Amino acid sequence: MSSPGDNADIFHTIDNLVAEERELRSRSAAKHGLETDERGRLKALEVELDQCWDLLRQRRAKAEFGEDPAEASVRPASEVEGYLS
């Protein structure tokens, strides 16, 4: 995922990713599972969504503390997926 320009761009990306994720999950339910490539794409979507939400959190934190939100960047999947709830 490239670093979108502003929060509206990020939300637009999230909307598109969620729509694709729902489509795959719907097909999974209808077919009782997904093909290997579909499962891979679903995992990639989940990672991209996590990266988008992380980017939004970074941007909001920077804005809150008087920093430039545009300096936020997409973190590697290995970092974002390693967060504990």
PyRosetta script that sets phi, psi and omega in degrees:
from pyrosetta import init, pose_from_sequence

init()
pose = pose_from_sequence("MSSPGDNADIFHTIDNLVAEERELRSRSAAKHGLETDERGRLKALEVELDQCWDLLRQRRAKAEFGEDPAEASVRPASEVEGYLS")
pose.set_psi(1, 129.8)
pose.set_omega(1, 175.7)
pose.set_phi(2, -83.0)
pose.set_psi(2, 164.4)
pose.set_omega(2, -177.9)
pose.set_phi(3, -80.7)
pose.set_psi(3, 107.7)
pose.set_omega(3, 179.4)
pose.set_phi(4, -63.8)
pose.set_psi(4, 158.9)
pose.set_omega(4, -173.8)
pose.set_phi(5, -70.4)
pose.set_psi(5, -40.0)
pose.set_omega(5, -178.2)
pose.set_phi(6, -149.3)
pose.set_psi(6, 178.6)
pose.set_omega(6, -176.3)
pose.set_phi(7, -60.4)
pose.set_psi(7, -37.7)
pose.set_omega(7, 179.5)
pose.set_phi(8, -61.8)
pose.set_psi(8, -40.4)
pose.set_omega(8, 177.0)
pose.set_phi(9, -62.3)
pose.set_psi(9, -41.4)
pose.set_omega(9, -179.5)
pose.set_phi(10, -65.1)
pose.set_psi(10, -44.8)
pose.set_omega(10, 178.4)
pose.set_phi(11, -62.9)
pose.set_psi(11, -36.9)
pose.set_omega(11, 176.9)
pose.set_phi(12, -63.2)
pose.set_psi(12, -43.7)
pose.set_omega(12, 177.0)
pose.set_phi(13, -61.0)
pose.set_psi(13, -44.7)
pose.set_omega(13, 179.0)
pose.set_phi(14, -59.5)
pose.set_psi(14, -46.2)
pose.set_omega(14, 179.5)
pose.set_phi(15, -57.1)
pose.set_psi(15, -44.3)
pose.set_omega(15, 179.7)
pose.set_phi(16, -65.1)
pose.set_psi(16, -42.5)
pose.set_omega(16, 179.8)
pose.set_phi(17, -65.4)
pose.set_psi(17, -41.5)
pose.set_omega(17, 179.3)
pose.set_phi(18, -64.3)
pose.set_psi(18, -40.9)
pose.set_omega(18, 178.4)
pose.set_phi(19, -60.9)
pose.set_psi(19, -43.6)
pose.set_omega(19, 179.0)
pose.set_phi(20, -66.8)
pose.set_psi(20, -39.6)
pose.set_omega(20, 178.5)
pose.set_phi(21, -61.9)
pose.set_psi(21, -44.8)
pose.set_omega(21, 179.1)
pose.set_phi(22, -61.5)
pose.set_psi(22, -41.1)
pose.set_omega(22, 178.4)
pose.set_phi(23, -59.3)
pose.set_psi(23, -46.9)
pose.set_omega(23, 179.6)
pose.set_phi(24, -64.7)
pose.set_psi(24, -42.9)
pose.set_omega(24, 179.9)
pose.set_phi(25, -65.4)
pose.set_psi(25, -36.1)
pose.set_omega(25, 177.4)
pose.set_phi(26, -65.0)
pose.set_psi(26, -45.3)
pose.set_omega(26, 177.1)
pose.set_phi(27, -62.8)
pose.set_psi(27, -36.5)
pose.set_omega(27, 179.2)
pose.set_phi(28, -62.3)
pose.set_psi(28, -44.4)
pose.set_omega(28, -179.4)
pose.set_phi(29, -66.4)
pose.set_psi(29, -39.3)
pose.set_omega(29, -178.6)
pose.set_phi(30, -68.9)
pose.set_psi(30, -36.0)
pose.set_omega(30, -176.0)
pose.set_phi(31, -99.8)
pose.set_psi(31, -1.1)
pose.set_omega(31, -175.7)
pose.set_phi(32, 61.6)
pose.set_psi(32, 44.7)
pose.set_omega(32, 176.9)
pose.set_phi(33, 135.2)
pose.set_psi(33, 169.9)
pose.set_omega(33, -179.7)
pose.set_phi(34, -118.7)
pose.set_psi(34, 155.9)
pose.set_omega(34, 173.0)
pose.set_phi(35, -69.4)
pose.set_psi(35, 164.2)
pose.set_omega(35, -178.6)
pose.set_phi(36, -55.9)
pose.set_psi(36, -45.6)
pose.set_omega(36, -179.1)
pose.set_phi(37, -67.2)
pose.set_psi(37, -33.6)
pose.set_omega(37, 177.5)
pose.set_phi(38, -68.8)
pose.set_psi(38, -39.2)
pose.set_omega(38, 176.8)
pose.set_phi(39, -63.8)
pose.set_psi(39, -39.8)
pose.set_omega(39, 177.2)
pose.set_phi(40, -62.8)
pose.set_psi(40, -42.8)
pose.set_omega(40, 179.0)
pose.set_phi(41, -65.3)
pose.set_psi(41, -39.7)
pose.set_omega(41, 178.8)
pose.set_phi(42, -61.4)
pose.set_psi(42, -43.4)
pose.set_omega(42, 177.8)
pose.set_phi(43, -62.7)
pose.set_psi(43, -42.7)
pose.set_omega(43, 179.0)
pose.set_phi(44, -62.7)
pose.set_psi(44, -39.5)
pose.set_omega(44, 177.4)
pose.set_phi(45, -61.6)
pose.set_psi(45, -43.4)
pose.set_omega(45, 179.8)
pose.set_phi(46, -60.7)
pose.set_psi(46, -41.7)
pose.set_omega(46, 179.3)
pose.set_phi(47, -66.0)
pose.set_psi(47, -46.0)
pose.set_omega(47, 179.6)
pose.set_phi(48, -60.9)
pose.set_psi(48, -39.7)
pose.set_omega(48, 177.3)
pose.set_phi(49, -63.4)
pose.set_psi(49, -43.9)
pose.set_omega(49, 177.6)
pose.set_phi(50, -59.9)
pose.set_psi(50, -40.5)
pose.set_omega(50, 178.7)
pose.set_phi(51, -65.4)
pose.set_psi(51, -40.2)
pose.set_omega(51, 178.2)
pose.set_phi(52, -62.6)
pose.set_psi(52, -48.3)
pose.set_omega(52, -179.7)
pose.set_phi(53, -62.9)
pose.set_psi(53, -39.0)
pose.set_omega(53, 177.4)
pose.set_phi(54, -62.9)
pose.set_psi(54, -42.7)
pose.set_omega(54, 178.8)
pose.set_phi(55, -61.8)
pose.set_psi(55, -42.1)
pose.set_omega(55, 176.9)
pose.set_phi(56, -61.1)
pose.set_psi(56, -43.8)
pose.set_omega(56, 178.6)
pose.set_phi(57, -61.0)
pose.set_psi(57, -42.5)
pose.set_omega(57, 177.9)
pose.set_phi(58, -60.8)
pose.set_psi(58, -47.5)
pose.set_omega(58, -178.3)
pose.set_phi(59, -61.0)
pose.set_psi(59, -43.6)
pose.set_omega(59, -179.8)
pose.set_phi(60, -65.4)
pose.set_psi(60, -40.0)
pose.set_omega(60, 179.1)
pose.set_phi(61, -65.2)
pose.set_psi(61, -43.0)
pose.set_omega(61, 178.4)
pose.set_phi(62, -62.2)
pose.set_psi(62, -43.8)
pose.set_omega(62, 179.1)
pose.set_phi(63, -62.8)
pose.set_psi(63, -41.1)
pose.set_omega(63, -179.0)
pose.set_phi(64, -61.5)
pose.set_psi(64, -34.0)
pose.set_omega(64, -176.5)
pose.set_phi(65, -103.5)
pose.set_psi(65, 21.6)
pose.set_omega(65, 173.1)
pose.set_phi(66, 75.4)
pose.set_psi(66, 14.0)
pose.set_omega(66, 177.9)
pose.set_phi(67, -96.2)
pose.set_psi(67, 168.4)
pose.set_omega(67, -179.3)
pose.set_phi(68, -81.0)
pose.set_psi(68, 115.0)
pose.set_omega(68, 179.5)
pose.set_phi(69, -60.3)
pose.set_psi(69, -25.2)
pose.set_omega(69, -180.0)
pose.set_phi(70, -66.0)
pose.set_psi(70, -16.0)
pose.set_omega(70, 178.3)
pose.set_phi(71, -78.7)
pose.set_psi(71, -9.9)
pose.set_omega(71, 176.9)
pose.set_phi(72, -67.5)
pose.set_psi(72, 148.2)
pose.set_omega(72, -179.6)
pose.set_phi(73, -137.2)
pose.set_psi(73, 158.1)
pose.set_omega(73, 178.2)
pose.set_phi(74, -69.6)
pose.set_psi(74, 126.3)
pose.set_omega(74, 178.8)
pose.set_phi(75, -86.6)
pose.set_psi(75, 154.0)
pose.set_omega(75, 179.7)
pose.set_phi(76, -59.9)
pose.set_psi(76, 149.0)
pose.set_omega(76, 179.7)
pose.set_phi(77, -55.7)
pose.set_psi(77, -38.9)
pose.set_omega(77, -178.4)
pose.set_phi(78, -61.7)
pose.set_psi(78, -33.0)
pose.set_omega(78, 178.6)
pose.set_phi(79, -77.1)
pose.set_psi(79, -48.2)
pose.set_omega(79, -177.5)
pose.set_phi(80, -65.2)
pose.set_psi(80, -40.1)
pose.set_omega(80, -178.3)
pose.set_phi(81, -75.6)
pose.set_psi(81, -11.7)
pose.set_omega(81, 180.0)
pose.set_phi(82, -89.2)
pose.set_psi(82, -4.5)
pose.set_omega(82, 179.5)
pose.set_phi(83, -65.7)
pose.set_psi(83, 144.1)
pose.set_omega(83, 175.3)
pose.set_phi(84, -101.4)
pose.set_psi(84, 142.3)
pose.set_omega(84, -179.6)
pose.set_phi(85, -72.8)
pose.dump_pdb("model.pdb")
